[in-house]
């Protein structure tokens, strides 16, 4: 076997971990001890998602049950020699794909088809259903897929019809694959008798994740276990879309989960429980893991857990509950901040720029009729008017009006240090731009990271030539923005500072452009109590 990269967790380690968690046998992810481990191979190496950070979480989730012995096979990178990727699938009971990239060699494809058809288990995780749109057997294994040129020729849409209380197949023309903004959402079980879902609550919340919609494919021998409403308010399809599916391919069992976009999503207990149960079923046809109570998988608040942590009992102790509360989002944070409530403090006295300092650039800032006005300067780099105070967790609101042709923004939790690019202002920026444009999305100013928000589905919330109301919430690593009450961004950003100044940006312009102006008013902040 020629593997580019392999990580191996041996059976003795698994047995040790099982002994470690044995007081919690029958737990949320626990299982019976002294079983022959399910030999599992995770495949990664190419993906438009961050497989380098998500594969370890898949591995930890499976190993943490005490049921799985896990190897990882990493393909060559894009443009590499795929002939060198030739795992011996027959050495394993289960293959888990965290792969979305270039086609494998014909020999490897044939070997994989044979592995599944002859009884091997297969699990498809999230963007793995974007892969191999032209590989007929693979599409039969996953049932439904997205992107990669998929359309009505690939097969039907499959959706839950609430009126008919059944699944319907729609063969109308259209693309395959879509999703709205990443957001928490409720998963509804449609078959509570299947071994994967038996013993689980009838519905539960998944933490912030991509909710795949408009998937289409052969859908042969496919059974949908659970769905979720793809809400139009977040850019979704408006349908109850398949989330958890099983597919029979020859003598093999396949489990397809569309959950698991990133680290945040994989820290959701909903992802971990369904993955572990689905993987065991795909490999063995049964699920020995114990039931999960509504106190663990709640339909009110998404439960999160570090997959590397020891499994906890299905009925949490007082300490467990406290830990869960510390890790989940604060209730009410799904709603836009109430700017009429108490606790807001003005950032600007409407008279002068007391409490503010200019950093970088030669653009000018002045106060005119109770408004901060920033004016461009030809040849200047980006200029920033920054608060002298730093802020950690907070809610921010302001109104802004910008001349057509000028790009601007507001920095949050930003830094300016002499030893970093000679004091260059850097950190998250809430974009200000005339429509159609990326207003409200988050850009990493001065760091080289570019866009923090990778998808920009809403481009028309900003009203050109008018005052626009922005609202921002920063709590922990979670950043949320609204423009004119329209939700724009809701992301986790673990790579930026958790504290820093606020800054008003005037973008640099070239010779022959401008001058342009941008105006801010009603700048207010409400500091939040940091969560443990």
C-alpha positions as CSV (number, residue, x, y, z in Angstrom):
1,X,0.0,0.0,0.0
2,X,1.4,3.4,-1.1
3,X,0.1,6.0,1.2
4,X,1.3,9.6,1.2
5,X,0.5,10.2,4.8
6,X,-0.9,7.8,7.4
7,X,-1.9,8.3,11.0
8,X,-2.5,5.2,13.1
9,X,-4.2,4.8,16.4
10,X,-3.5,1.3,17.7
11,X,-5.9,-1.1,19.3
12,X,-4.0,-1.0,22.7
13,X,-4.7,2.8,22.7
14,X,-8.4,2.2,22.0
15,X,-8.6,-0.4,24.7
16,X,-6.9,2.0,27.1
17,X,-9.4,4.7,26.2
18,X,-12.3,2.2,26.7
19,X,-11.0,1.4,30.2
20,X,-10.7,5.1,30.9
21,X,-14.4,5.7,30.1
22,X,-15.7,2.4,31.3
23,X,-17.6,4.0,34.2
24,X,-19.8,5.6,31.5
25,X,-20.6,2.5,29.5
26,X,-23.7,3.1,27.5
27,X,-22.9,6.8,27.4
28,X,-23.6,9.3,24.6
29,X,-20.7,8.1,22.6
30,X,-19.6,5.1,24.7
31,X,-20.0,1.5,23.8
32,X,-19.5,-2.0,25.2
33,X,-15.9,-3.0,26.0
34,X,-13.8,-5.9,24.7
35,X,-15.1,-5.8,21.2
36,X,-13.0,-6.4,18.1
37,X,-12.3,-2.8,16.8
38,X,-13.9,-1.7,13.6
39,X,-10.9,-1.1,11.3
40,X,-11.5,2.3,9.7
41,X,-9.7,4.3,7.0
42,X,-10.3,8.1,6.7
43,X,-9.4,9.5,3.3
44,X,-8.5,13.2,2.9
45,X,-5.8,15.2,1.1
46,X,-7.9,17.5,-1.2
47,X,-11.0,19.4,-0.2
48,X,-12.4,22.9,-0.6
49,X,-12.9,22.6,3.1
50,X,-10.1,22.5,5.8
51,X,-9.5,18.8,5.9
52,X,-6.3,19.4,7.9
53,X,-8.3,20.5,10.9
54,X,-11.5,18.4,10.4
55,X,-10.0,15.0,9.8
56,X,-8.5,14.9,13.4
57,X,-12.0,15.7,14.8
58,X,-13.6,12.8,12.8
59,X,-10.9,10.5,14.0
60,X,-11.3,11.6,17.6
61,X,-15.0,11.3,17.5
62,X,-14.8,7.7,16.3
63,X,-11.9,6.6,18.5
64,X,-13.7,8.2,21.5
65,X,-16.5,5.6,21.3
66,X,-14.0,2.7,22.0
67,X,-15.3,1.0,18.8
68,X,-13.0,2.1,16.0
69,X,-9.4,1.6,15.1
70,X,-8.6,4.5,12.7
71,X,-6.0,5.1,10.0
72,X,-5.8,8.1,7.8
73,X,-4.8,8.0,4.1
74,X,-3.9,11.3,2.5
75,X,-3.9,11.7,-1.3
76,X,-1.4,13.7,-3.2
77,X,-2.2,17.3,-3.5
78,X,-3.8,19.0,-6.5
79,X,-1.9,18.1,-9.6
80,X,-0.1,15.2,-8.0
81,X,0.3,11.7,-9.2
82,X,-3.0,10.0,-8.3
83,X,-1.6,6.6,-9.4
84,X,0.4,6.6,-6.2
85,X,-2.8,6.6,-4.1
86,X,-3.8,3.0,-3.8
87,X,-5.1,2.0,-0.4
88,X,-5.8,-1.6,0.3
89,X,-9.4,-1.2,1.1
90,X,-9.8,-4.9,1.9
91,X,-7.7,-4.3,5.1
92,X,-10.7,-2.3,6.5
93,X,-14.3,-2.7,7.6
94,X,-15.1,0.9,6.9
95,X,-14.0,3.8,4.8
96,X,-14.8,7.4,5.7
97,X,-14.4,10.1,3.1
98,X,-13.4,13.6,4.0
99,X,-12.2,14.1,0.4
100,X,-13.4,16.4,-2.4
101,X,-10.8,16.8,-5.1
102,X,-9.3,15.3,-8.3
103,X,-10.4,11.8,-9.5
104,X,-8.6,8.8,-8.1
105,X,-7.0,6.5,-10.6
106,X,-9.2,4.0,-12.4
107,X,-7.6,1.2,-10.5
108,X,-8.3,2.8,-7.1
109,X,-11.9,3.6,-8.2
110,X,-12.5,0.0,-9.2
111,X,-11.0,-1.3,-6.0
112,X,-13.3,1.0,-3.9
113,X,-16.3,-0.1,-5.9
114,X,-15.5,-3.7,-5.2
115,X,-14.9,-3.0,-1.5
116,X,-18.3,-1.5,-1.0
117,X,-20.2,-3.9,-3.3
118,X,-18.7,-6.9,-1.4
119,X,-19.9,-5.6,1.9
120,X,-17.6,-2.9,3.1
121,X,-19.0,0.1,4.9
122,X,-18.8,3.7,3.6
123,X,-19.4,7.0,5.3
124,X,-19.6,10.3,3.2
125,X,-19.0,13.4,5.3
126,X,-20.3,16.9,4.2
127,X,-18.3,18.1,1.1
128,X,-17.3,14.6,0.2
129,X,-20.7,14.6,-1.6
130,X,-19.4,17.3,-3.9
131,X,-16.8,14.9,-5.2
132,X,-16.6,12.7,-8.3
133,X,-19.7,14.0,-10.1
134,X,-18.8,11.9,-13.2
135,X,-18.2,8.6,-11.2
136,X,-21.5,6.8,-11.6
137,X,-20.9,4.2,-8.9
138,X,-19.8,6.8,-6.3
139,X,-23.0,8.8,-6.9
140,X,-25.0,5.7,-6.4
141,X,-23.2,5.2,-3.0
142,X,-23.9,8.7,-1.7
143,X,-27.5,8.9,-3.2
144,X,-27.4,12.6,-3.5
145,X,-24.6,15.1,-4.3
146,X,-24.0,18.7,-5.0
147,X,-21.9,21.0,-7.2
148,X,-19.4,19.6,-9.7
149,X,-21.8,20.4,-12.6
150,X,-24.6,18.3,-11.2
151,X,-28.0,19.1,-12.6
152,X,-31.3,17.3,-13.6
153,X,-29.3,14.8,-15.6
154,X,-27.7,13.7,-12.3
155,X,-31.0,12.7,-10.8
156,X,-33.9,14.2,-8.8
157,X,-34.2,16.5,-5.9
158,X,-35.5,14.5,-2.8
159,X,-37.4,16.5,-0.2
160,X,-39.8,16.0,2.7
161,X,-43.4,17.1,1.9
162,X,-45.0,18.1,5.2
163,X,-48.5,18.1,3.8
164,X,-48.2,14.5,2.4
165,X,-45.9,13.4,5.3
166,X,-43.6,11.7,2.8
167,X,-40.6,12.3,0.6
168,X,-41.1,13.5,-2.9
169,X,-38.8,13.4,-5.9
170,X,-38.6,16.4,-8.1
171,X,-37.1,16.0,-11.6
172,X,-37.4,19.7,-12.7
173,X,-34.4,21.3,-14.3
174,X,-31.9,23.0,-12.0
175,X,-28.5,22.9,-10.4
176,X,-27.3,20.4,-7.9
177,X,-26.0,21.9,-4.6
178,X,-26.7,25.0,-2.6
179,X,-26.5,26.3,0.9
180,X,-27.4,29.5,2.8
181,X,-25.5,31.2,5.6
182,X,-23.9,29.0,8.2
183,X,-26.3,29.0,11.2
184,X,-27.6,26.6,13.9
185,X,-30.6,24.6,12.7
186,X,-33.0,21.9,13.9
187,X,-32.7,18.3,12.7
188,X,-36.0,16.4,12.5
189,X,-35.9,12.5,12.6
190,X,-38.1,11.0,9.9
191,X,-37.5,7.4,10.8
192,X,-37.1,6.7,14.6
193,X,-37.0,2.9,14.1
194,X,-33.7,2.7,12.2
195,X,-30.8,1.6,14.3
196,X,-28.9,4.9,13.7
197,X,-31.8,7.0,15.0
198,X,-33.5,4.6,17.4
199,X,-33.0,5.9,21.0
200,X,-32.4,9.5,19.8
201,X,-34.8,12.4,20.5
202,X,-37.3,13.2,17.7
203,X,-35.5,16.5,17.0
204,X,-32.4,18.3,18.1
205,X,-30.3,21.3,17.3
206,X,-27.0,21.2,15.3
207,X,-24.6,24.0,16.0
208,X,-23.6,26.5,13.3
209,X,-23.1,24.6,10.1
210,X,-23.8,24.7,6.4
211,X,-27.2,23.2,5.6
212,X,-26.8,21.6,2.2
213,X,-29.8,22.0,-0.1
214,X,-30.8,21.2,-3.7
215,X,-28.7,18.1,-3.7
216,X,-29.6,15.7,-6.5
217,X,-28.4,12.3,-7.7
218,X,-29.5,8.7,-8.5
219,X,-31.2,8.3,-5.0
220,X,-31.3,4.6,-5.6
221,X,-31.9,2.3,-2.6
222,X,-31.7,5.4,-0.4
223,X,-33.5,6.0,2.9
224,X,-33.6,9.4,4.5
225,X,-33.4,9.3,8.3
226,X,-33.5,13.0,9.1
227,X,-34.1,16.4,7.5
228,X,-33.7,20.1,8.3
229,X,-35.6,23.2,7.1
230,X,-33.4,25.2,4.8
231,X,-34.8,28.6,5.7
232,X,-35.1,31.3,3.0
233,X,-34.3,34.0,5.6
234,X,-30.7,32.6,5.7
235,X,-30.5,32.1,1.9
236,X,-31.8,28.6,2.0
237,X,-34.1,26.7,-0.4
238,X,-37.3,26.9,1.7
239,X,-37.5,23.0,1.8
240,X,-36.9,20.3,4.3
241,X,-33.7,18.9,2.9
242,X,-32.1,15.5,3.6
243,X,-29.4,15.6,6.3
244,X,-28.8,12.0,7.2
245,X,-29.2,9.2,4.7
246,X,-28.5,5.5,4.3
247,X,-27.8,3.9,0.9
248,X,-27.5,0.2,0.0
249,X,-24.9,-0.4,-2.7
250,X,-24.5,-4.1,-3.6
251,X,-23.7,-5.9,-0.4
252,X,-22.4,-2.7,1.3
253,X,-24.0,-0.2,3.6
254,X,-23.4,3.6,3.1
255,X,-24.1,6.4,5.5
256,X,-24.2,10.0,4.2
257,X,-24.2,13.0,6.5
258,X,-24.3,16.5,5.1
259,X,-23.2,17.9,8.5
260,X,-19.6,18.9,9.3
261,X,-18.5,22.0,7.5
262,X,-15.7,23.0,9.8
263,X,-14.3,22.7,13.3
264,X,-17.3,24.6,14.8
265,X,-19.8,22.2,13.1
266,X,-17.9,19.1,14.1
267,X,-17.9,20.2,17.7
268,X,-21.6,19.9,17.6
269,X,-22.8,16.9,19.6
270,X,-25.4,16.4,16.8
271,X,-22.6,15.8,14.3
272,X,-20.6,13.5,16.6
273,X,-23.5,11.3,17.7
274,X,-24.9,10.8,14.2
275,X,-21.5,10.2,12.7
276,X,-20.5,7.6,15.3
277,X,-23.8,5.8,15.1
278,X,-23.9,6.0,11.3
279,X,-20.3,4.7,11.0
280,X,-21.0,1.7,13.3
281,X,-24.1,0.8,11.3
282,X,-22.3,1.1,8.0
283,X,-19.6,-1.2,9.2
284,X,-21.7,-3.8,11.1
285,X,-25.4,-3.3,10.3
286,X,-26.1,-2.6,14.0
287,X,-25.7,0.2,16.6
288,X,-24.6,-0.8,20.1
289,X,-24.2,2.7,21.3
290,X,-26.6,3.7,24.0
291,X,-29.6,6.0,23.7
292,X,-29.2,9.7,24.0
293,X,-31.6,11.7,26.1
294,X,-33.3,15.0,25.3
295,X,-31.3,16.6,28.0
296,X,-28.2,16.0,25.9
297,X,-29.5,16.5,22.4
298,X,-31.9,19.3,23.0
299,X,-34.2,21.0,20.5
300,X,-33.7,24.3,22.2
301,X,-29.9,25.0,22.2
302,X,-27.1,23.3,20.2
303,X,-25.0,21.1,22.4
304,X,-21.2,21.2,21.8
305,X,-18.4,19.0,22.9
306,X,-14.7,18.7,22.3
307,X,-14.3,15.3,20.4
308,X,-11.0,14.8,22.2
309,X,-12.6,14.9,25.6
310,X,-13.6,11.7,27.4
311,X,-17.2,10.7,26.8
312,X,-19.7,11.8,29.4
313,X,-22.8,10.0,30.7
314,X,-26.0,10.4,28.8
315,X,-27.6,12.1,31.8
316,X,-25.3,15.0,32.6
317,X,-24.2,15.8,36.2
318,X,-24.4,19.3,37.5
319,X,-20.8,19.8,36.5
320,X,-21.5,18.5,33.0
321,X,-24.4,20.9,32.6
322,X,-22.2,23.8,33.7
323,X,-19.6,22.8,31.1
324,X,-22.1,22.5,28.4
325,X,-23.6,25.9,29.2
326,X,-20.1,27.5,29.0
327,X,-19.5,26.0,25.5
328,X,-22.9,26.7,23.9
329,X,-24.0,30.1,22.5
330,X,-25.7,32.5,24.9
331,X,-29.5,32.2,24.6
332,X,-30.8,35.2,22.6
333,X,-27.7,35.6,20.5
334,X,-29.6,34.4,17.5
335,X,-31.5,37.7,17.5
336,X,-30.3,41.1,16.4
337,X,-29.2,43.3,19.3
338,X,-31.9,45.6,20.6
339,X,-30.5,49.1,20.1
340,X,-33.3,50.6,22.1
341,X,-32.5,48.7,25.3
342,X,-30.5,50.0,28.3
343,X,-26.7,49.7,28.6
344,X,-25.6,51.4,25.3
345,X,-22.8,54.0,25.6
346,X,-22.0,56.6,22.9
347,X,-18.6,56.4,21.3
348,X,-18.7,59.9,20.0
349,X,-19.7,63.1,21.8
350,X,-21.1,64.7,18.5
351,X,-18.8,67.7,19.1
352,X,-15.2,66.7,18.6
353,X,-13.0,63.6,18.3
354,X,-12.2,63.1,22.0
355,X,-11.4,59.4,22.7
356,X,-10.3,58.8,19.1
357,X,-6.8,58.7,17.5
358,X,-5.9,58.5,13.8
359,X,-3.6,55.7,12.7
360,X,-2.0,55.2,9.3
361,X,-2.7,57.3,6.2
362,X,-3.3,61.0,5.6
363,X,-7.1,61.0,5.0
364,X,-8.8,63.7,7.1
365,X,-11.4,63.2,9.8
366,X,-13.6,66.1,11.0
367,X,-16.9,66.6,12.9
368,X,-19.6,68.4,11.0
369,X,-23.2,68.8,12.2
370,X,-22.8,66.0,14.8
371,X,-21.4,63.6,12.2
372,X,-17.9,62.2,11.8
373,X,-16.8,62.8,8.2
374,X,-13.8,61.0,6.7
375,X,-12.3,62.4,3.4
376,X,-10.0,60.7,1.1
377,X,-6.4,61.8,0.2
378,X,-4.8,60.9,-3.1
379,X,-2.0,58.5,-2.7
380,X,-2.6,57.8,0.9
381,X,-2.8,54.3,2.3
382,X,-5.9,53.3,4.2
383,X,-6.5,55.6,7.1
384,X,-8.2,54.8,10.4
385,X,-9.8,56.8,13.2
386,X,-9.5,54.5,16.2
387,X,-10.9,54.3,19.7
388,X,-8.4,54.8,22.4
389,X,-10.2,52.1,24.4
390,X,-10.1,48.4,23.6
391,X,-13.2,46.2,23.6
392,X,-13.6,42.5,24.1
393,X,-17.1,41.1,23.9
394,X,-19.6,43.8,22.8
395,X,-22.5,44.9,20.6
396,X,-22.0,47.8,18.3
397,X,-24.3,50.0,16.3
398,X,-23.9,52.9,14.0
399,X,-25.2,54.6,10.9
400,X,-23.1,55.2,7.8
401,X,-23.4,56.9,4.4
402,X,-20.7,56.6,1.8
403,X,-20.1,58.3,-1.5
404,X,-20.5,56.1,-4.6
405,X,-17.1,54.9,-5.7
406,X,-15.6,54.7,-2.2
407,X,-15.0,51.5,-0.2
408,X,-14.9,51.8,3.6
409,X,-15.3,49.8,6.7
410,X,-15.3,49.6,10.5
411,X,-12.5,47.7,12.3
412,X,-13.4,45.6,15.3
413,X,-11.0,44.1,17.9
414,X,-8.1,45.4,15.9
415,X,-4.4,46.0,16.6
416,X,-1.6,48.5,15.7
417,X,1.8,47.4,17.0
418,X,5.2,48.9,16.2
419,X,6.7,45.5,15.5
420,X,4.0,44.5,13.0
421,X,4.3,46.2,9.7
422,X,5.4,49.5,11.4
423,X,2.0,49.9,13.2
424,X,-0.2,48.8,10.3
425,X,-3.8,48.5,11.6
426,X,-4.9,44.9,11.3
427,X,-7.9,42.8,12.3
428,X,-11.5,42.1,11.4
429,X,-13.2,44.8,9.3
430,X,-17.0,45.1,8.8
431,X,-17.3,46.0,5.1
432,X,-19.0,49.2,3.9
433,X,-19.7,49.3,0.2
434,X,-22.5,50.5,-2.1
435,X,-24.8,47.8,-3.4
436,X,-24.4,45.4,-5.0
437,X,-21.5,44.7,-2.8
438,X,-20.1,42.9,0.2
439,X,-21.5,45.3,2.9
440,X,-21.6,43.7,6.3
441,X,-19.2,40.8,5.5
442,X,-15.9,40.5,7.4
443,X,-12.5,41.1,5.9
444,X,-9.2,40.6,7.7
445,X,-7.5,44.0,7.2
446,X,-3.8,44.0,7.0
447,X,-3.2,40.3,7.7
448,X,-3.1,38.7,4.3
449,X,-6.0,36.5,5.2
450,X,-8.4,38.4,3.0
451,X,-12.1,37.5,3.4
452,X,-13.0,35.9,6.8
453,X,-16.5,35.3,5.4
454,X,-16.0,33.1,2.4
455,X,-19.5,33.2,1.0
456,X,-21.4,36.4,0.2
457,X,-25.0,35.5,-0.7
458,X,-26.6,38.9,0.3
459,X,-25.3,41.8,-1.8
460,X,-28.2,44.3,-1.7
461,X,-28.9,45.1,2.0
462,X,-27.0,48.4,1.7
463,X,-29.1,51.4,0.5
464,X,-27.0,53.6,-1.8
465,X,-27.1,57.3,-1.1
466,X,-28.9,56.8,2.2
467,X,-28.0,56.4,5.9
468,X,-27.6,52.7,6.7
469,X,-27.9,51.1,10.1
470,X,-25.2,48.5,11.0
471,X,-25.4,46.3,14.0
472,X,-22.5,44.0,15.2
473,X,-22.1,41.5,17.9
474,X,-18.7,40.0,19.0
475,X,-18.9,37.4,21.7
476,X,-15.9,35.0,22.0
477,X,-14.9,33.8,18.6
478,X,-18.4,34.3,17.2
479,X,-18.9,37.4,15.0
480,X,-22.4,38.5,13.8
481,X,-23.4,41.5,11.6
482,X,-26.6,43.0,10.3
483,X,-27.1,45.7,7.7
484,X,-30.5,47.5,7.9
485,X,-31.7,44.6,10.1
486,X,-30.8,42.1,7.4
487,X,-28.6,39.3,8.8
488,X,-25.3,39.2,6.9
489,X,-22.5,37.3,8.7
490,X,-22.6,34.8,11.5
491,X,-19.3,33.0,11.8
492,X,-16.6,31.7,14.1
493,X,-13.2,33.5,13.8
494,X,-10.7,31.7,16.1
495,X,-7.7,33.3,14.2
496,X,-8.4,37.0,15.2
497,X,-7.8,38.7,18.5
498,X,-10.5,38.6,21.1
499,X,-9.9,42.2,22.1
500,X,-8.9,45.4,20.4
501,X,-9.9,48.9,19.3
502,X,-12.7,49.9,16.9
503,X,-11.7,51.9,13.9
504,X,-13.3,53.9,11.1
505,X,-11.7,53.4,7.7
506,X,-11.2,55.8,4.8
507,X,-9.9,53.8,1.9
508,X,-6.9,54.9,-0.1
509,X,-7.5,56.3,-3.7
510,X,-5.4,56.8,-6.8
511,X,-4.5,59.9,-8.8
512,X,-7.6,61.1,-10.7
513,X,-10.1,59.6,-8.3
514,X,-12.3,61.3,-5.8
515,X,-12.3,63.1,-3.5
516,X,-14.8,61.0,-1.7
517,X,-16.3,61.2,1.8
518,X,-17.8,58.7,4.2
519,X,-20.0,59.7,7.2
520,X,-20.8,58.1,10.5
521,X,-23.3,58.9,13.2
522,X,-25.0,57.4,16.3
523,X,-21.9,55.3,17.2
524,X,-22.8,53.3,20.3
525,X,-21.4,50.2,22.0
526,X,-22.8,47.9,24.7
527,X,-20.1,45.8,26.4
528,X,-21.0,42.2,27.2
529,X,-20.0,40.0,30.0
530,X,-17.5,37.6,28.7
531,X,-18.4,33.9,29.0
532,X,-16.2,31.5,30.8
